[in-house]
Amino acid sequence: MTTTYYQFKPYNVGRWIIWSLFALILIFAPRVFDSNLAISLMAQMGIAIIACLSYNMLLGQGGMLSFGHAVYVGLGSYVAIHALLRASEGLWMVPVSLIPLVGGLAGLFFAVLFGYVTTKKAGTTFAMITLGVGELVFAMSLMFSGFFGGEAGISADRVVGEPFMGITFGPNIQVYYLIAIYTFVCVALMFAFTRTPLGRIINAVRDNPERVEFIGYNTQMVRYLVFIISGFFAGIAGGLAAIQFEIVNAEVVGPIRSGGYLLFTFLGGATFFFGPIIGGILMVLAFVFFSEITMAWMLYLGLIFVFMVMYAPGGIAGLIMMNLRVAMFGRLRELWVSYLALGLTALVFLIGAGAMIEMVYHLQLNIAMTQQVSFLGVSLDTRDPSTWFGALFVALTGLGLFELTRYHFRKQWAEIQTDIEKEIKRRETS
């Protein structure tokens, strides 16, 4: 006689709350921000979130630094826009709501094609191969105009066929909710992937490939499978972008777009699942708003990237989790003065550095125009040496004060971490 014992695993209440809040934000965000610009921005954020999370499957989870992720997003966009054209001509009976899946299958196909060669190597060699593949596809996009449409790209109309329950995908709000549904499902699936055996073993391949080989796994095949799955989700992001913008050009497979995925995934925090979500939101804000404020926006992004690599390699998500741990032990309130000082000194440095950057760009791009450049409401004379000296003095002063403040902050932070470790050991022994 055998006795059966049933064990019930308790629900993770916190996880249910987070996912419910995520769904509610996607549903009700257009009710709060109801302008066409805001709805369009939120739709682009959904696309960027999927693209950055798919990239993080390579970078954060697999330790594969790719310089050509835009290839799979962009080729997914191209195939999706062609499918949209065929659907509008009545040649393909594909509803618009399934066009992103066409893009996903295209991304998967090209990941299978290019990934087998790319994942043969790891580390620096892998990065160089992805860079070469990216440059190759970008060059082809300007050469083969039959498929890529040349510099003008390919455009299509997303309003295809008869309306279904009043849905035509003409209004922005309808496209937004389509993107929101795909965003929620894709984010959930990519999170679920991190809990699968393949998701766990790719972490092991990232951390110790020799040991993984020793226990019998083919590390190249593991990387290849993850690369294919990443390409699928990247293609979905590309298909959604084709519907959102109704045009696809060579920029979507270009090196700038690949660099953007790398930069913002890192800024958001590649070591945490929600980091690329933050990075995707920042990516849209930077490309839409920051680029309108200054012509030197890419240089600012580069400086921010260097700053984060030096002082916060875990990205924004890493900073959040570090401070959340301190807050759980009731020590965060001790740091608010230090954080205020760090913020103010960093702001002083950025003001001085920003003034010099704006003056340099003004001289390079507007040499025949006025000598004055406006920065934060202040008129700066680019031909006056005292202006350059003042900007340099402010930048150096801010940097010096920041380093001094950071020195004291590190001592305070180390003391708090030591106390937290002692408290953890006390709780374990009690």
C-alpha positions as CSV (number, residue, x, y, z in Angstrom):
1,M,0.0,0.0,0.0
2,T,1.4,3.3,-1.0
3,T,0.6,6.6,0.5
4,T,0.4,9.7,-1.6
5,Y,1.4,13.0,-0.1
6,Y,0.5,16.3,-1.8
7,Q,2.5,19.4,-1.3
8,F,1.2,22.8,-2.3
9,K,3.7,25.5,-3.1
10,P,2.4,28.8,-1.8
11,Y,1.7,31.6,-4.2
12,N,4.3,34.3,-4.6
13,V,1.9,37.2,-3.6
14,G,4.5,39.9,-4.4
15,R,5.0,38.6,-7.9
16,W,1.2,38.5,-8.5
17,I,1.0,42.1,-7.3
18,I,3.8,43.3,-9.6
19,W,2.4,41.6,-12.7
20,S,-1.1,42.9,-11.9
21,L,0.2,46.4,-11.6
22,F,2.1,46.1,-14.8
23,A,-1.1,45.0,-16.6
24,L,-3.1,47.9,-15.0
25,I,-0.4,50.4,-16.1
26,L,-0.6,49.2,-19.7
27,I,-4.4,49.3,-19.6
28,F,-5.0,52.7,-17.9
29,A,-1.9,54.7,-19.0
30,P,-3.7,56.1,-22.1
31,R,-6.5,57.2,-19.8
32,V,-4.1,59.4,-17.9
33,F,-1.8,60.5,-20.8
34,D,-4.4,60.8,-23.5
35,S,-2.7,63.0,-26.1
36,N,-1.7,61.5,-29.5
37,L,2.0,62.2,-28.7
38,A,1.8,60.5,-25.3
39,I,0.0,57.5,-26.8
40,S,2.6,57.2,-29.6
41,L,5.5,57.5,-27.1
42,M,4.0,54.8,-24.9
43,A,3.6,52.5,-27.9
44,Q,7.2,53.1,-28.8
45,M,8.2,52.3,-25.2
46,G,6.4,48.9,-25.5
47,I,8.4,48.1,-28.6
48,A,11.7,49.2,-27.0
49,I,11.0,47.2,-23.9
50,I,10.6,44.0,-26.0
51,A,13.7,44.8,-28.0
52,C,15.9,45.5,-25.0
53,L,14.6,42.4,-23.1
54,S,15.4,40.3,-26.1
55,Y,18.9,41.7,-26.2
56,N,19.3,41.1,-22.5
57,M,18.8,37.4,-23.1
58,L,22.1,37.6,-24.8
59,L,24.0,40.2,-22.7
60,G,22.7,39.8,-19.2
61,Q,21.6,36.2,-19.1
62,G,24.1,34.7,-21.5
63,G,27.1,37.0,-21.2
64,M,27.1,37.4,-25.0
65,L,28.0,41.0,-26.0
66,S,26.4,41.6,-29.4
67,F,27.0,44.6,-31.6
68,G,24.4,43.6,-34.2
69,H,21.1,43.0,-32.4
70,A,19.4,45.5,-34.7
71,V,19.8,43.0,-37.5
72,Y,17.0,40.8,-36.1
73,V,14.8,43.6,-35.0
74,G,15.2,45.4,-38.4
75,L,14.9,42.3,-40.6
76,G,11.7,41.4,-38.6
77,S,10.4,44.9,-39.5
78,Y,11.2,44.5,-43.2
79,V,9.5,41.1,-43.5
80,A,6.5,42.4,-41.5
81,I,6.2,45.5,-43.7
82,H,6.3,43.2,-46.8
83,A,3.6,41.0,-45.2
84,L,1.5,44.1,-44.6
85,L,1.8,45.1,-48.2
86,R,0.8,41.7,-49.4
87,A,-2.1,41.7,-47.1
88,S,-3.3,45.1,-48.3
89,E,-3.0,43.8,-51.9
90,G,-5.1,40.8,-51.0
91,L,-2.3,38.3,-51.7
92,W,-1.8,37.1,-48.1
93,M,-4.7,36.5,-45.8
94,V,-2.9,37.7,-42.7
95,P,-4.7,39.9,-40.1
96,V,-2.8,43.0,-39.0
97,S,-2.9,41.7,-35.4
98,L,-0.7,38.7,-36.4
99,I,1.8,40.7,-38.5
100,P,4.2,41.0,-35.4
101,L,4.3,37.2,-35.3
102,V,5.4,37.3,-39.0
103,G,8.2,39.6,-37.9
104,G,9.0,37.2,-35.0
105,L,9.3,34.3,-37.4
106,A,11.5,36.3,-39.6
107,G,13.8,37.2,-36.7
108,L,13.9,33.6,-35.7
109,F,14.8,32.5,-39.2
110,F,17.7,35.0,-39.5
111,A,18.8,34.1,-36.0
112,V,19.0,30.4,-37.1
113,L,20.9,31.5,-40.2
114,F,23.4,33.9,-38.7
115,G,23.5,32.5,-35.2
116,Y,25.0,29.1,-36.1
117,V,28.1,30.8,-37.2
118,T,28.0,33.6,-34.6
119,T,27.7,31.4,-31.6
120,K,30.6,29.1,-32.6
121,K,32.7,31.5,-30.6
122,A,32.3,33.3,-27.3
123,G,33.6,36.5,-25.7
124,T,35.4,39.0,-27.8
125,T,35.3,36.9,-30.9
126,F,31.5,36.6,-30.7
127,A,31.2,40.4,-30.3
128,M,33.4,40.9,-33.4
129,I,31.4,38.5,-35.5
130,T,28.1,40.2,-34.6
131,L,29.6,43.5,-35.5
132,G,30.6,42.1,-38.9
133,V,27.2,40.6,-39.5
134,G,25.6,43.9,-38.5
135,E,27.7,45.9,-40.9
136,L,27.1,43.3,-43.7
137,V,23.3,43.6,-43.4
138,F,23.4,47.4,-43.1
139,A,25.5,47.5,-46.3
140,M,23.1,45.1,-48.0
141,S,20.1,47.3,-47.0
142,L,21.6,50.1,-49.2
143,M,22.5,47.8,-52.1
144,F,19.4,45.6,-52.6
145,S,16.6,48.1,-53.0
146,G,14.2,45.4,-54.3
147,F,13.8,44.1,-50.7
148,F,15.0,47.0,-48.6
149,G,13.6,49.9,-50.6
150,G,16.9,51.8,-50.7
151,E,17.4,55.0,-48.7
152,A,13.7,55.8,-48.9
153,G,12.7,52.5,-47.3
154,I,9.3,50.7,-47.7
155,S,6.0,52.1,-46.5
156,A,2.6,50.5,-46.1
157,D,-0.9,51.2,-44.8
158,R,-1.8,49.3,-41.6
159,V,-5.5,49.8,-42.2
160,V,-6.2,46.5,-44.1
161,G,-9.5,44.8,-44.9
162,E,-12.8,45.2,-43.2
163,P,-13.0,46.4,-39.6
164,F,-13.3,43.6,-37.0
165,M,-15.6,44.7,-34.1
166,G,-14.9,48.3,-35.1
167,I,-11.1,47.8,-34.9
168,T,-9.2,49.1,-38.0
169,F,-5.8,49.9,-36.4
170,G,-6.1,53.4,-37.9
171,P,-6.4,55.3,-34.6
172,N,-3.2,55.4,-32.4
173,I,-5.1,54.1,-29.4
174,Q,-6.0,50.9,-31.2
175,V,-2.4,50.3,-32.2
176,Y,-1.3,51.1,-28.6
177,Y,-3.4,48.4,-27.1
178,L,-2.2,45.9,-29.7
179,I,1.4,46.8,-28.7
180,A,0.4,46.7,-25.0
181,I,-0.9,43.1,-25.4
182,Y,2.2,41.9,-27.2
183,T,4.4,43.7,-24.6
184,F,2.7,42.0,-21.7
185,V,2.8,38.6,-23.3
186,C,6.4,38.9,-24.5
187,V,7.6,40.2,-21.2
188,A,5.8,37.4,-19.3
189,L,7.2,34.8,-21.7
190,M,10.8,36.1,-21.4
191,F,10.5,36.1,-17.7
192,A,9.2,32.6,-17.7
193,F,12.2,31.7,-19.9
194,T,14.5,32.7,-17.1
195,R,12.9,30.0,-14.9
196,T,13.3,27.2,-17.5
197,P,16.2,24.7,-17.5
198,L,17.6,26.4,-20.6
199,G,17.3,29.8,-18.9
200,R,19.3,28.4,-15.9
201,I,21.9,26.7,-18.0
202,I,22.7,29.8,-20.1
203,N,23.4,31.6,-16.8
204,A,25.8,28.8,-16.0
205,V,27.4,29.1,-19.4
206,R,27.9,32.8,-18.8
207,D,29.5,32.2,-15.4
208,N,31.5,29.1,-15.9
209,P,31.5,27.5,-19.4
210,E,34.2,25.0,-18.6
211,R,32.2,23.4,-15.8
212,V,29.1,23.3,-18.0
213,E,31.1,21.4,-20.6
214,F,32.4,19.1,-17.9
215,I,28.9,18.0,-16.8
216,G,28.0,17.2,-20.4
217,Y,26.4,20.2,-22.0
218,N,27.3,21.6,-25.4
219,T,27.8,25.3,-24.6
220,Q,27.8,26.3,-28.3
221,M,24.3,24.7,-28.7
222,V,23.0,26.4,-25.5
223,R,24.2,29.8,-26.8
224,Y,22.7,29.0,-30.2
225,L,19.3,28.1,-28.8
226,V,19.1,31.2,-26.7
227,F,20.3,33.3,-29.7
228,I,17.4,31.9,-31.7
229,I,14.8,32.7,-29.0
230,S,16.2,36.2,-28.6
231,G,15.9,36.7,-32.4
232,F,12.3,35.6,-32.3
233,F,11.3,38.3,-29.7
234,A,13.5,40.8,-31.5
235,G,11.5,40.1,-34.7
236,I,8.3,40.7,-32.8
237,A,9.5,44.1,-31.7
238,G,10.4,44.8,-35.3
239,G,7.0,43.7,-36.5
240,L,5.3,46.0,-34.0
241,A,7.5,48.9,-35.1
242,A,6.4,48.3,-38.7
243,I,2.8,48.6,-37.7
244,Q,3.4,51.7,-35.5
245,F,5.4,53.7,-38.0
246,E,4.1,52.2,-41.3
247,I,7.6,52.7,-42.8
248,V,10.9,50.8,-42.5
249,N,14.2,52.1,-43.8
250,A,17.9,51.2,-43.5
251,E,18.2,52.9,-40.1
252,V,16.5,50.0,-38.3
253,V,19.4,47.6,-39.1
254,G,22.1,50.2,-38.7
255,P,24.9,50.3,-36.1
256,I,23.5,53.2,-34.3
257,R,20.3,51.3,-33.5
258,S,22.4,48.2,-32.3
259,G,24.5,50.5,-30.1
260,G,21.3,52.0,-28.7
261,Y,20.1,48.6,-27.6
262,L,23.4,47.9,-25.9
263,L,23.7,51.3,-24.3
264,F,20.2,51.4,-22.8
265,T,20.1,47.8,-21.8
266,F,23.3,48.4,-19.8
267,L,22.0,51.7,-18.4
268,G,18.8,50.1,-17.2
269,G,20.7,47.2,-15.6
270,A,21.6,44.1,-17.6
271,T,21.9,41.9,-14.4
272,F,18.3,42.3,-13.4
273,F,15.2,41.3,-15.4
274,F,13.4,44.7,-15.0
275,G,16.6,46.6,-15.9
276,P,16.0,46.5,-19.7
277,I,12.4,47.7,-19.1
278,I,13.8,50.8,-17.6
279,G,16.3,51.0,-20.4
280,G,13.6,50.7,-23.1
281,I,11.7,53.6,-21.5
282,L,14.8,55.8,-21.3
283,M,15.7,54.9,-24.9
284,V,12.5,56.3,-26.3
285,L,12.7,59.4,-24.1
286,A,16.3,60.0,-25.2
287,F,15.6,59.5,-28.9
288,V,12.5,61.6,-29.0
289,F,13.0,64.4,-26.4
290,F,16.8,64.6,-25.8
291,S,17.5,64.7,-29.5
292,E,15.3,67.7,-29.8
293,I,16.9,69.6,-27.0
294,T,20.5,69.5,-28.2
295,M,22.5,68.4,-31.3
296,A,25.1,66.9,-29.0
297,W,22.7,64.4,-27.4
298,M,24.6,61.4,-28.5
299,L,27.8,62.8,-26.9
300,Y,25.8,63.3,-23.7
301,L,24.6,59.7,-23.8
302,G,28.2,58.5,-24.3
303,L,29.3,60.5,-21.2
304,I,26.4,59.1,-19.2
305,F,27.4,55.6,-20.3
306,V,31.0,56.1,-19.2
307,F,29.8,57.6,-15.9
308,M,27.6,54.6,-15.2
309,V,30.4,52.1,-16.1
310,M,32.7,53.9,-13.7
311,Y,30.4,54.5,-10.8
312,A,27.3,52.2,-11.2
313,P,28.1,49.2,-13.4
314,G,24.9,47.5,-12.2
315,G,22.8,50.2,-14.0
316,I,19.7,51.9,-12.6
317,A,18.2,48.6,-11.6
318,G,21.3,47.8,-9.6
319,L,21.1,51.1,-7.8
320,I,17.5,50.4,-7.0
321,M,18.1,46.9,-5.6
322,M,21.1,48.1,-3.6
323,N,19.2,50.8,-1.9
324,L,16.1,48.5,-1.5
325,R,18.3,46.2,0.6
326,V,19.4,49.1,2.8
327,A,15.8,50.3,3.2
328,M,14.7,46.8,4.3
329,F,17.0,47.1,7.2
330,G,15.9,50.7,8.0
331,R,19.2,52.4,7.2
332,L,18.3,54.3,4.0
333,R,17.3,57.5,5.9
334,E,20.9,57.8,7.0
335,L,22.0,58.3,3.4
336,W,19.7,61.1,2.2
337,V,22.2,63.9,3.0
338,S,25.0,62.1,1.1
339,Y,22.7,61.4,-1.8
340,L,21.7,65.1,-1.9
341,A,25.3,66.2,-1.9
342,L,26.2,63.7,-4.6
343,G,23.3,64.9,-6.8
344,L,24.2,68.6,-6.3
345,T,27.9,68.2,-7.0
346,A,27.2,66.0,-10.1
347,L,24.8,68.6,-11.3
348,V,27.5,71.3,-11.0
349,F,29.9,69.2,-13.0
350,L,27.3,68.5,-15.7
351,I,26.5,72.2,-16.0
352,G,30.1,73.1,-16.6
353,A,30.8,70.1,-18.9
354,G,27.5,70.8,-20.8
355,A,28.4,74.4,-21.4
356,M,31.7,73.5,-22.9
357,I,30.1,70.8,-25.1
358,E,27.5,73.2,-26.4
359,M,30.1,75.8,-27.2
360,V,32.2,73.3,-29.1
361,Y,29.2,72.1,-31.1
362,H,28.2,75.7,-31.8
363,L,31.7,76.5,-33.2
364,Q,31.8,73.4,-35.3
365,L,28.3,73.6,-36.8
366,N,27.5,77.3,-36.7
367,I,30.9,79.0,-37.4
368,A,29.4,81.5,-39.9
369,M,26.5,82.4,-37.6
370,T,26.3,84.3,-34.3
371,Q,29.0,83.9,-31.6
372,Q,26.4,83.5,-28.9
373,V,25.0,80.2,-27.8
374,S,22.1,79.8,-25.3
375,F,22.6,77.2,-22.6
376,L,20.1,76.8,-19.7
377,G,18.8,80.3,-20.4
378,V,22.2,81.9,-20.3
379,S,23.9,83.4,-23.3
380,L,27.5,82.2,-23.7
381,D,30.1,84.0,-25.9
382,T,32.1,81.3,-27.7
383,R,34.9,83.7,-28.6
384,D,35.4,85.0,-25.1
385,P,38.2,83.1,-23.3
386,S,36.7,83.9,-19.9
387,T,33.6,82.0,-20.9
388,W,35.6,78.9,-21.6
389,F,37.6,79.3,-18.4
390,G,34.4,79.8,-16.3
391,A,32.8,76.6,-17.8
392,L,36.0,74.6,-17.2
393,F,36.3,76.0,-13.6
394,V,32.7,75.0,-12.9
395,A,33.2,71.5,-14.3
396,L,36.4,70.9,-12.4
397,T,35.0,72.2,-9.2
398,G,31.9,70.0,-9.5
399,L,34.0,67.0,-10.3
400,G,36.4,67.6,-7.3
401,L,33.5,68.1,-4.9
402,F,31.8,65.0,-6.3
403,E,34.8,62.9,-5.7
404,L,35.2,64.3,-2.2
405,T,31.6,63.6,-1.4
406,R,31.8,60.1,-3.0
407,Y,34.8,59.3,-0.7
408,H,32.8,60.0,2.4
409,F,29.8,58.3,1.0
410,R,31.8,55.1,0.3
411,K,32.9,55.0,3.9
412,Q,29.4,55.5,5.2
413,W,28.1,52.9,2.8
414,A,30.7,50.4,3.8
415,E,29.8,50.8,7.5
416,I,26.1,50.3,6.8
417,Q,26.9,47.1,4.7
418,T,29.0,45.8,7.5
419,D,26.2,46.4,10.0
420,I,23.7,44.7,7.7
421,E,25.9,41.6,7.3
422,K,26.2,41.4,11.1
423,E,22.5,41.7,11.5
424,I,21.9,38.9,8.9
425,K,24.3,36.6,10.7
426,R,22.6,37.4,14.1
427,R,19.2,36.5,12.6
428,E,20.6,33.2,11.2
429,T,22.0,32.2,14.6
430,S,19.1,33.3,16.7
